[in-house]
Amino acid sequence: MTHHTTGSTCSPAGQTRTSSRTATALVVGLAALAAALGRPAPAAAADQNTTDAIFCGMPLARHLESGATNSFNASLSPGTVVSADVITTPAVGFLKMESVNFTPATATCAGDLLLSIPSPTPPATDVAPGTINVTNCLDNAAHDYTITLSVVSQGPDTCAAALPCGTPLTAAFGVSGEVDSYTFQGIEDDKVTLAVTNIAPAIGQVRLRLFDPAGVLLHDGQNDNPTCPGSLQMPLPSTGAYTLLVSSCNGPKQGQYSVTYQPPSCTPKQPAGQFAYVTNADSGTMSVIDLSTNTAQLTAPIAPAGRAALASPTFIAITPNGGFAWATYGPASTTSVFNTSTNLLVAPVPTGLDANGITISDDGSTAYVVSNSLGGIELVDTRTNRVTGLVAQDIGSSAQGIATATTQDGTFLYVISEDASGLLKINTQDYMTDAVTTLDLGLYDAFAVSPDGAFVYAGELNDIAVVDTTTNSVVTTIPTGEPFAIAFTADGRTAYATIADSNTVAVIDTATQRQIDSISNAGQAPGGIAISPETGLAYVTDFTAGANDPGIFVIDTKTNKVINSLPSLGDGPTGIALTTAPTGLCVGDAHGETKVTIDELVLSVNYLLNGCPGRFPSVSVPFP
């Protein structure tokens, strides 16, 4: 796929189509030469079976000898869903595709397969091999063909190009039989139009296939549209990243075309039910903001009366099921736990003074709280909201943020510790420190783990250190100034770092590990940052803002422009986390169970026996 507008292409770095096209041309050229000399083309030899590596979005033009088998190996993350396509040249005859190590293991002569790499038990994050064998389906003749692999589920393996909203994107089929993939962020129930126009005459009609965020085929472009009209209009069944495949409907063709994605409105919006939880460092409160309506629904205390202090450290974490928000506040002697379905305080957990970073285990069973007063990490059972132990006491009494990461060799906690002068990697099996990566720490000690667990981006005095989680070494540094907070987009392709000292937000391309943009109007002192996986909108707090000042700035990560600003209703908004609250959850544990136990009734605050209290007990305050 060749684009004629600014943007990334589908081909992975370091790959090119030139070699595959040249190889095919050589094969065809030898056959033509033999015919011209009146000699038969060489017969198929026993070693004419071939094996190639195939990459997402990189079409391969190949020749299948009579009686031979061509194999294509793909290395993909477990759970990845792909569409494999084979188109013959000329468009006569059929080739058989047979999958190995995919789910389902199947064979077809239909020209395309929807497959996935199975997730192993126990779960693993390393890449898994999959193989597609191509043989003749109906006869024993030789064929030229093009094979394309497109990842249609979202994740690190996707190679789809992002579609701009409402603006045609001009592209081209560079190889006969090529299938191009695109992605867009859709909102549930939005009726969207997808259309291909300005099609080169050589291409003819085009086929559109649409897949939902999980890789489920919604529209196949043949049975749904037998005449391949090249456009479709449909309501979206869920919120998330959709994938569109575009290919020629009448055989292998080359040429330009334009593709357009048009939702009801191109103004980014959050789906209903998504909320931001903001901790206000100077007032000791937490604000809850409905992002779909831009209204503040609640401001709740997270510090005891009279204990609010200027510029106190605040951290917030959401349980994996979205049902509970945990907030720490340095001067408080407790960690506050809120039920996101009711926004009522479930329990104040006694974690001691000077509690800083907090994170939740992947299974939601344990909250990890950095306790500087105790010099370690407190373990909290989220089913009972009780502290069960103090571990990792070698982190010292000046640790900051904490995060979990599942890597190829296990699950770890990462902590920035000034006493250790760097990043500590702590094994969750025995809570022993496996490694210490020395850093040139500054004031803020920001860091974040990439979505695939491969890297930690850690803030230093003047830059961001990129730490390889396998070798525990700094592989490069990215000059940005000292970051206050760092966040990754859901696909891991981009990182955003708030640089409070320069009043900017740095935009980093994680593939090249370089800063590619700077956003300068996201507050006087950009602080916390959270990015919505559904829409890609980034929310940045300004920790110098007052209760009625613009304290939260909204960035569209597609354009890297600030598109809105909101007050936080608290002084010094700092920490921020996003969640979609589960429905119907009154009092339940961190796994979202709705069964109410005696312990939960005792620990609950303002629980109503006749059902859930209103989601928002306070009056909603509309933003101007």
C-alpha positions in Angstrom: 0.0 0.0 0.0 1.4 3.3 -1.1 0.0 6.5 0.6 0.1 9.9 -1.0 -0.5 11.8 2.3 1.7 12.1 5.3 1.5 9.0 7.5 2.9 5.6 8.2 2.8 2.7 5.8 1.8 -0.9 6.5 5.2 -2.3 5.6 7.3 -3.1 8.7 10.6 -1.3 9.1 13.4 -2.8 7.2 11.1 -4.7 4.8 10.6 -4.0 1.1 8.5 -5.5 -1.7 11.2 -5.1 -4.3 12.9 -8.4 -3.8 9.6 -10.4 -4.0 8.5 -8.7 -7.2 11.9 -9.1 -8.8 11.9 -12.8 -8.0 8.5 -13.3 -9.6 9.5 -11.3 -12.7 12.6 -13.5 -13.1 10.5 -16.7 -13.0 8.0 -15.4 -15.5 10.8 -14.1 -17.7 12.5 -17.5 -17.9 9.3 -19.2 -18.9 8.7 -16.6 -21.6 12.2 -17.0 -22.9 11.8 -20.8 -23.1 8.6 -20.4 -25.0 10.2 -18.0 -27.5 13.0 -20.6 -28.2 10.4 -23.3 -28.8 11.5 -25.2 -25.8 9.4 -26.4 -22.9 9.7 -24.7 -19.6 11.7 -26.6 -17.0 9.7 -29.3 -15.2 9.0 -29.0 -11.5 11.8 -30.3 -9.4 11.6 -32.0 -6.0 13.2 -29.1 -4.3 10.8 -26.5 -5.6 8.8 -26.4 -2.4 9.6 -23.1 -0.7 9.4 -21.4 2.7 9.1 -17.7 3.2 8.5 -15.4 6.2 5.4 -13.2 5.8 4.8 -10.0 7.6 1.7 -8.0 8.3 0.7 -5.7 5.4 3.6 -6.8 3.1 2.1 -8.6 0.0 4.4 -11.2 -1.5 4.2 -12.0 -5.3 5.1 -15.7 -5.7 5.1 -18.6 -8.2 3.7 -22.0 -7.4 5.2 -24.8 -9.4 3.1 -27.8 -10.5 2.8 -30.2 -7.6 4.8 -28.0 -5.2 3.9 -26.5 -1.8 4.8 -23.0 -0.7 4.9 -22.3 3.0 4.7 -19.0 4.7 5.7 -18.5 8.4 4.3 -15.6 10.5 5.5 -14.7 14.0 2.6 -13.2 15.9 1.6 -12.5 19.5 -0.8 -15.0 21.1 -4.4 -14.2 20.5 -3.7 -12.2 17.3 -6.4 -12.5 14.6 -5.4 -12.3 11.0 -6.9 -12.4 7.5 -4.8 -14.3 5.0 -5.5 -13.7 1.3 -4.3 -15.5 -1.9 -5.1 -14.0 -5.3 -4.0 -15.8 -8.5 -2.5 -14.2 -11.6 -4.4 -14.2 -13.9 -7.6 -14.5 -12.0 -8.4 -18.1 -13.0 -8.1 -21.3 -11.0 -7.9 -21.5 -7.2 -5.1 -22.1 -4.8 -5.6 -24.0 -1.5 -4.5 -22.4 1.8 -4.0 -24.7 4.8 -3.2 -23.2 8.2 -0.9 -24.8 10.8 -0.6 -23.6 14.4 -3.5 -21.2 13.8 -7.0 -21.5 15.2 -8.9 -23.0 13.6 -6.5 -25.3 11.7 -8.3 -25.4 8.4 -8.0 -25.5 4.6 -9.9 -23.6 2.0 -10.0 -22.8 -1.7 -12.1 -19.6 -1.1 -9.1 -17.3 -1.3 -9.2 -15.9 2.2 -9.0 -17.2 5.7 -9.7 -15.7 9.1 -7.3 -17.2 11.7 -5.9 -16.5 15.1 -2.8 -17.5 17.0 -4.0 -19.5 20.0 -3.2 -18.2 23.5 -1.2 -20.7 25.5 -1.9 -22.0 29.0 -0.6 -20.5 31.1 -0.7 -17.2 29.3 2.5 -16.0 27.6 3.5 -12.8 25.8 6.2 -14.1 23.5 5.5 -14.4 19.8 4.1 -17.6 18.4 4.7 -19.1 15.0 2.0 -19.8 12.5 2.3 -21.3 9.0 0.1 -21.1 5.9 0.8 -23.7 3.2 -0.3 -22.8 -0.4 -0.9 -25.7 -2.9 -3.0 -26.2 -6.0 -6.7 -26.8 -5.3 -8.3 -28.0 -8.6 -5.6 -28.8 -11.1 -1.9 -29.5 -11.2 -0.9 -26.4 -13.2 1.6 -23.8 -12.1 0.3 -20.4 -11.0 1.5 -17.0 -10.1 -0.2 -15.4 -7.1 0.0 -12.8 -4.4 -0.4 -13.6 -0.7 -1.1 -11.0 1.9 -1.4 -11.2 5.7 -3.4 -8.6 7.5 -3.8 -8.3 11.3 -7.4 -7.5 12.0 -7.3 -7.5 15.8 -5.8 -4.6 17.7 -2.4 -5.0 19.4 1.3 -4.7 18.8 1.1 -6.8 15.6 -1.3 -4.6 13.7 0.0 -2.8 10.6 -3.1 -0.9 9.6 -2.8 2.7 8.6 -5.0 5.1 10.5 -7.9 6.7 8.5 -8.4 10.4 9.0 -11.9 11.4 9.9 -13.9 12.7 7.0 -10.9 13.3 4.8 -10.1 11.0 1.8 -6.8 9.1 2.1 -5.2 8.5 -1.3 -3.3 5.2 -1.6 -2.4 2.6 -4.2 -2.2 -1.1 -4.9 1.5 -1.4 -5.6 1.5 -5.2 -6.2 -1.2 -7.1 -8.2 -3.4 -8.9 -5.6 -2.4 -6.6 -2.7 -4.8 -6.2 0.2 -4.5 -2.9 2.1 -5.5 -2.5 5.8 -6.8 0.6 7.6 -8.0 1.3 11.1 -10.3 3.8 12.8 -11.6 4.4 16.3 -15.4 3.8 16.4 -18.0 4.5 19.0 -20.8 2.1 19.8 -24.1 2.8 17.9 -22.4 5.4 15.6 -23.6 4.9 12.0 -20.5 5.2 9.9 -19.9 5.3 6.2 -16.8 3.8 4.5 -16.2 4.4 0.9 -13.6 3.9 -1.8 -13.6 6.5 -4.6 -11.4 7.8 -7.4 -10.6 4.2 -8.3 -8.1 3.8 -11.2 -9.8 2.2 -14.2 -7.4 -0.8 -14.1 -8.7 -1.8 -10.7 -12.4 -1.9 -11.4 -14.6 -2.6 -8.4 -13.2 -3.0 -4.9 -14.1 -5.2 -2.0 -14.4 -3.9 1.6 -14.2 -6.1 4.6 -14.8 -4.7 8.1 -13.7 -6.3 11.4 -14.6 -5.3 14.9 -11.9 -4.5 17.6 -11.7 -8.3 18.5 -11.1 -9.3 14.8 -14.7 -10.6 14.2 -15.8 -10.1 10.6 -18.8 -7.8 10.4 -19.0 -7.3 6.6 -17.3 -9.5 4.1 -17.8 -7.4 0.9 -19.0 -10.4 -1.1 -22.0 -12.1 0.5 -23.0 -8.7 2.0 -22.4 -6.9 -1.3 -22.4 -9.3 -4.2 -21.7 -6.5 -6.7 -18.8 -5.1 -4.7 -20.0 -1.5 -4.7 -17.0 -0.2 -2.8 -18.9 1.4 0.1 -20.8 0.4 3.2 -22.8 2.1 5.9 -23.6 0.4 9.2 -24.0 1.1 12.9 -21.0 0.0 15.0 -21.8 -2.7 17.6 -19.1 -1.6 20.1 -16.5 1.0 21.0 -12.9 0.4 19.9 -10.5 0.2 17.0 -12.0 -1.2 13.8 -10.0 -2.6 10.9 -11.0 -2.2 7.2 -9.5 -4.3 4.4 -9.5 -3.0 0.8 -8.8 -5.2 -2.2 -9.7 -5.5 -5.9 -13.0 -7.3 -6.5 -12.2 -8.6 -9.9 -8.8 -10.1 -9.6 -5.2 -8.8 -9.2 -5.0 -5.2 -10.2 -2.7 -2.2 -9.5 -3.5 1.5 -9.3 -4.6 4.4 -7.1 -7.7 4.9 -5.1 -9.1 7.0 -2.2 -10.7 5.7 1.0 -12.8 7.7 3.3 -14.1 7.1 6.9 -17.1 9.3 7.9 -18.8 9.0 11.3 -21.7 11.2 12.3 -19.2 13.8 13.6 -15.5 14.2 13.3 -15.3 15.9 16.7 -13.7 13.2 19.0 -16.0 12.1 21.8 -15.9 9.6 24.6 -18.4 6.7 24.8 -21.1 7.0 27.4 -20.0 5.7 30.7 -16.3 6.6 30.6 -15.1 8.7 33.5 -11.9 10.4 34.7 -10.8 10.2 38.3 -8.6 13.2 39.3 -6.7 13.6 42.6 -6.4 17.3 43.6 -3.1 17.6 45.5 -3.7 21.0 47.1 -7.2 20.4 48.4 -7.0 16.7 49.3 -10.0 15.7 47.2 -10.8 13.5 44.2 -13.0 14.7 41.3 -15.1 12.4 39.1 -15.7 13.7 35.6 -18.1 12.2 33.0 -16.1 12.5 29.8 -19.0 11.9 27.5 -20.9 15.0 28.8 -18.0 17.0 30.2 -19.7 17.3 33.6 -18.2 17.0 37.0 -20.2 14.5 39.0 -18.6 14.3 42.4 -15.8 15.9 44.5 -15.0 13.6 47.4 -12.4 14.0 50.2 -9.4 11.7 50.2 -7.7 13.5 53.1 -9.0 13.7 56.6 -10.4 17.1 57.7 -7.7 19.5 58.3 -5.0 17.3 56.8 -4.9 18.8 53.3 -1.5 20.1 52.5 0.0 22.1 49.6 1.5 20.0 46.8 1.1 16.7 48.5 1.9 13.6 46.5 -1.2 11.9 45.1 -1.6 8.7 43.1 -4.6 6.8 41.7 -5.2 3.4 40.2 -8.2 1.6 38.8 -8.9 -2.1 39.2 -8.7 -4.1 36.0 -12.5 -4.6 35.9 -13.0 -0.8 36.1 -15.1 -1.2 39.3 -12.9 0.5 41.9 -10.7 3.5 42.2 -7.9 3.5 44.7 -6.4 6.9 45.7 -3.4 7.7 47.9 -2.7 11.1 49.5 0.6 11.7 51.3 -0.7 13.4 54.5 -3.5 10.9 55.0 -3.1 7.8 57.0 -5.3 5.8 54.7 -5.8 4.9 51.1 -9.3 5.6 49.8 -11.2 3.0 47.8 -14.2 4.2 45.8 -16.8 2.0 44.0 -17.0 3.5 40.5 -20.6 2.3 40.0 -21.8 4.5 42.9 -18.8 6.8 43.5 -19.2 6.1 47.2 -16.3 5.4 49.5 -16.1 1.7 50.0 -13.4 1.6 52.6 -10.5 3.7 54.0 -7.6 1.3 54.1 -5.0 2.0 56.8 -1.7 2.2 54.8 0.1 4.8 56.9 1.4 8.3 56.3 3.4 9.2 53.2 1.8 6.6 50.9 2.9 7.3 47.3 2.6 5.1 44.3 -0.2 2.5 43.9 -0.9 -0.1 41.3 -3.2 -3.1 41.1 -2.2 -6.7 40.1 -3.3 -8.0 36.7 -5.9 -10.3 38.3 -7.2 -7.5 40.5 -6.6 -9.4 43.7 -3.9 -7.2 45.2 -3.2 -3.5 45.6 0.5 -2.6 45.9 1.0 0.6 47.8 4.4 2.3 48.3 4.7 3.3 51.9 7.6 5.6 52.6 6.8 5.8 56.3 7.3 2.0 56.6 10.0 1.8 53.9 8.5 -0.8 51.7 5.5 -2.0 49.6 2.3 -2.8 51.4 0.2 -5.7 50.0 -3.6 -5.1 50.3 -6.1 -7.9 49.7 -8.8 -6.2 47.5 -11.5 -8.7 48.5 -11.3 -7.6 52.2 -9.5 -4.2 51.8 -7.0 -5.2 54.5 -3.2 -4.9 54.5 -1.8 -8.4 54.4 2.0 -7.7 54.5 4.9 -5.4 54.0 7.5 -6.5 51.4 10.4 -5.1 49.3 11.8 -3.1 52.3 15.0 -2.5 50.3 13.2 0.2 48.3 14.0 2.7 51.1 11.9 5.6 52.4 12.0 7.8 49.3 10.2 5.7 46.6 7.7 7.2 44.2 5.6 5.5 41.5 5.0 1.8 41.1 3.7 -0.3 38.2 3.3 -3.9 37.2 4.6 -5.5 34.0 4.2 -9.0 32.6 7.3 -9.9 30.6 8.5 -13.1 29.0 10.1 -14.3 32.2 7.3 -13.4 34.7 5.4 -10.6 36.4 7.3 -7.8 38.1 6.8 -4.7 40.0 8.8 -1.6 39.0 9.6 1.1 41.5 11.6 4.4 41.2 13.6 4.7 44.4 15.8 7.7 45.2 17.6 5.7 47.9 18.5 3.1 45.3 19.3 5.9 42.7 17.3 4.2 40.0 14.6 1.8 38.8 14.1 -1.4 40.9 12.7 -4.6 39.3 10.9 -6.7 41.9 9.8 -10.3 41.3 6.2 -10.8 42.5 6.9 -14.5 43.3 9.1 -13.7 46.3 9.2 -9.8 46.3 13.0 -9.9 46.0 14.7 -7.2 43.9 15.9 -8.8 40.7 17.7 -5.8 39.2 18.5 -2.1 39.8 18.9 0.2 36.8 20.9 3.3 37.8 19.3 6.5 36.6 20.1 10.2 36.8 17.0 11.0 38.8 15.5 14.4 39.0 12.6 15.8 41.0 9.5 14.0 39.6 10.6 10.3 39.1 8.1 9.7 36.3 8.0 6.3 34.5 5.7 4.0 32.6 5.8 0.4 31.2 5.1 -0.1 27.5 1.9 -2.1 26.8 3.9 -5.1 25.7 6.1 -5.1 28.8 9.3 -4.8 26.7 10.4 -1.4 27.9 10.2 1.0 30.8 10.4 4.7 29.9 11.9 6.4 33.0 12.3 10.1 33.6 15.7 11.5 34.3 16.9 15.0 35.1 16.9 16.1 31.4 15.6 13.2 29.4 13.7 9.9 29.3 15.8 6.7 29.7 14.5 3.7 27.8 15.1 0.6 29.8 15.0 -2.9 28.2 13.1 -5.1 30.7 15.0 -8.2 29.6 18.5 -6.9 30.0 17.5 -4.3 32.6 19.9 -1.8 30.9 19.3 1.6 29.4 19.3 1.2 25.6 18.9 4.9 24.8 17.9 8.2 26.2 15.4 10.6 24.6 16.1 14.4 25.2 12.8 15.9 26.3 13.5 17.8 29.6 12.4 16.2 32.8 9.0 14.5 32.6 6.4 14.8 35.3 4.4 11.8 33.9 4.5 9.4 31.0 1.7 7.4 29.2 1.6 5.1 26.2 -1.2 4.9 23.6 -3.0 1.5 23.7 -1.1 0.2 20.6 2.2 1.2 22.2 3.3 3.1 19.1 3.5 6.5 20.8 4.4 7.8 24.2 3.4 11.1 25.7 5.4 12.8 28.4 4.3 15.9 30.3 7.3 18.3 30.8 6.2 20.6 33.6 9.3 22.8 33.6 8.8 23.8 29.9 5.0 23.7 29.9 4.9 21.2 27.1 3.9 17.7 26.3 6.5 15.7 24.4 5.3 13.2 21.7 7.6 10.2 21.2 7.6 7.6 18.4 8.4 4.4 20.2 9.6 2.7 17.0 12.5 5.2 16.5 12.6 6.2 20.2 12.7 9.9 19.2 10.6 12.9 20.1 8.5 13.8 17.0 6.3 16.6 18.3 5.8 19.0 21.2 2.4 20.3 22.4 2.8 23.7 24.1 -0.7 24.8 25.2 -1.7 22.0 27.7 -1.6 24.1 30.9 1.0 26.1 32.8 2.4 23.0 34.4 1.4 19.8 32.7 1.3 17.0 35.3 -0.6 13.7 35.2 -1.7 12.1 31.9 -4.0 9.3 30.9 -5.0 8.2 27.4 -8.3 6.7 26.5 -7.9 3.4 24.6 -11.2 3.8 22.9 -10.8 7.2 21.4 -7.1 8.0 21.7 -7.9 11.2 23.6 -5.2 12.2 26.1 -6.2 14.0 29.3 -3.5 16.1 31.0 -3.8 17.8 34.4 -2.2 21.2 35.3 -1.1 20.9 38.9 -0.9 24.7 39.3 -4.6 25.1 38.5 -7.2 26.2 41.0 -10.6 24.7 41.5 -12.4 26.9 39.0 -9.5 27.2 36.5 -9.0 25.1 33.5 -7.2 22.1 35.1 -7.6 19.3 32.6 -6.6 19.6 29.0 -7.8 17.3 26.2 -5.4 16.3 23.4 -6.5 14.6 20.2 -3.5 12.2 19.7 -4.4 11.9 16.0 -3.5 15.5 15.4 -1.6 16.3 18.6 -3.8 19.3 19.2 -5.5 20.5 22.4 -9.2 20.4 21.6 -10.7 21.2 25.0 -10.1 22.3 28.6 -12.1 21.5 31.7 -12.0 22.6 35.4 -11.3 19.9 37.9 -13.3 21.4 40.8 -10.3 20.9 43.1 -7.0 22.8 43.7 -3.8 21.3 42.2 -5.2 18.5 40.0 -2.4 16.0 39.6 -3.1 12.3 39.3 -5.6 11.1 36.7 -7.0 7.7 35.6 -9.7 6.7 33.2 -12.3 3.9 33.4 -15.6 2.7 32.1 -17.6 1.8 35.2 -19.3 -1.6 35.2 -23.1 -1.4 35.4 -25.2 -2.9 38.2 -22.2 -3.2 40.6 -23.3 -2.0 44.0 -20.9 -3.5 46.6 -18.6 -6.1 45.2 -15.0 -7.1 45.3 -12.3 -6.0 42.8 -13.3 -8.8 40.4 -16.7 -7.3 39.9 -18.7 -9.9 41.8 -22.1 -8.6 42.8 -22.7 -11.0 45.7 -22.7 -9.0 48.9 -20.9 -10.5 51.9 -21.1 -9.6 55.6 -17.5 -8.2 55.4 -18.5 -6.0 52.5 -21.5 -4.6 54.4 -19.4 -3.8 57.4 -16.7 -2.1 55.2 -19.2 -0.2 53.1 -20.2 3.4 53.5 -23.8 4.4 52.9 -24.8 1.1 51.4 -28.5 0.8 50.6 -30.2 -2.5 51.2 -32.9 -1.8 48.7 -30.5 -1.6 45.7 -27.7 0.5 44.3 -27.6 4.2 45.4 -27.6 6.7 42.6 -24.4 6.7 40.6 -23.8 10.3 41.7 -25.1 11.4 45.1 -24.1 15.0 44.5 -25.6 17.5 42.1 -23.9 17.4 38.6 -22.1 20.6 37.8 -21.9 21.4 34.0 -18.7 22.8 32.6 -18.9 26.1 30.9 
